[in-house]
Amino acid sequence: MSKWDKLIKRILGLSNDLRFEELRKVLENCGYQMHAPRSGSSHYTFRKSGCQPITIPKHEPIKKIYVELVKHVVESEAKNNEDAE
């Protein structure tokens, strides 16, 4: 199993030890663009045309609610890929 597959499996399993950079990598792979915070905030916003923005604070470890948001993105991307085939 590749590193990418393991990462996706951890996200789908709502792992408690995910890091911000791992979620960033997955969101950017799904077409989201990261926008850095202004004025010293730790909350990064990920945007994709036609989708709701996702805001994730850069704290370690990432809280489960933010992992759930990314899980929904991964699941919807998988569904879109199946529909396209």
ZIPE-V568945 format. One record per residue. N is the residue number from 0. SS is DSSP state (~ for helix, > for strand, _ for the rest). D_FIRST is the distance of its C-alpha to the first C-alpha in Angstrom with 2 decimals. Layout:
N,SS,D_FIRST + N,SS,D_FIRST
This chain:
0,_,0.00 + 1,_,3.80 + 2,~,6.75 + 3,~,8.18 + 4,~,6.15 + 5,~,6.69 + 6,~,10.14 + 7,~,10.93 + 8,~,10.23 + 9,~,12.54 + 10,~,15.01 + 11,~,15.24 + 12,_,15.79 + 13,_,18.46 + 14,_,17.45 + 15,_,20.56 + 16,_,19.28 + 17,_,18.19 + 18,_,20.05 + 19,~,22.11 + 20,~,20.37 + 21,~,16.99 + 22,~,18.93 + 23,~,20.83 + 24,~,17.89 + 25,~,16.75 + 26,~,20.40 + 27,~,21.22 + 28,~,18.39 + 29,_,20.04 + 30,_,23.35 + 31,_,24.97 + 32,>,27.16 + 33,>,27.75 + 34,>,31.41 + 35,_,32.49 + 36,_,34.97 + 37,_,38.64 + 38,_,41.10 + 39,_,38.86 + 40,_,36.75 + 41,_,33.20 + 42,>,32.11 + 43,>,30.11 + 44,>,30.33 + 45,>,27.78 + 46,>,29.48 + 47,_,28.68 + 48,_,31.46 + 49,_,32.11 + 50,_,30.09 + 51,_,31.23 + 52,_,30.72 + 53,>,28.42 + 54,>,29.80 + 55,>,27.73 + 56,>,29.44 + 57,_,27.96 + 58,_,28.11 + 59,_,25.75 + 60,_,24.28 + 61,_,24.03 + 62,_,25.88 + 63,~,24.30 + 64,~,26.43 + 65,~,24.87 + 66,~,21.30 + 67,~,22.68 + 68,~,24.07 + 69,~,20.81 + 70,~,19.20 + 71,~,22.04 + 72,~,21.42 + 73,~,17.75 + 74,~,18.98 + 75,~,21.92 + 76,~,20.01 + 77,~,17.81 + 78,~,21.17 + 79,~,22.85 + 80,~,20.32 + 81,~,20.87 + 82,~,24.61 + 83,~,24.67 + 84,_,23.38
